[in-house]
Amino acid sequence: MFDLPSETNSEKKEYRIFRKNLLENGFVMLQYSIYYRSLPNRSSLKKYEGILKRFVPKGGNVRLLYVSEKQFQDMILLAGNRSKQEEIVGSNRLVVI
């Protein structure tokens, strides 16, 4: 989850680079400024935590939250529909949000 400043041209550029890196590393947008990725085990979690730390912008607020697949599936959707990607995520994986 992230909230990045985007008032100046340099801040907008940092946002674009951050988002591009998320997508290149297999993260999928759940909603604006919230991206997730399903991972098979805890060692993969640590790997992606390290990857994210390398390209996280200096400004703003970026948070990493680990939830189990069961917790992710139990998320209550009050409006809208689940994406195809959300339905595909396997039941034996951890989800990084």
Secondary structure, 3 states (H helix, E strand, C coil): CEECCCCCHHHHHHHHHHHHHHHHCCCEEEECCEEEEEECCHHHHHHHHHHHHHHCCCCCEECCCEEEHHHHHCCCCCCCCCCHHHHHCCCCCEEEC
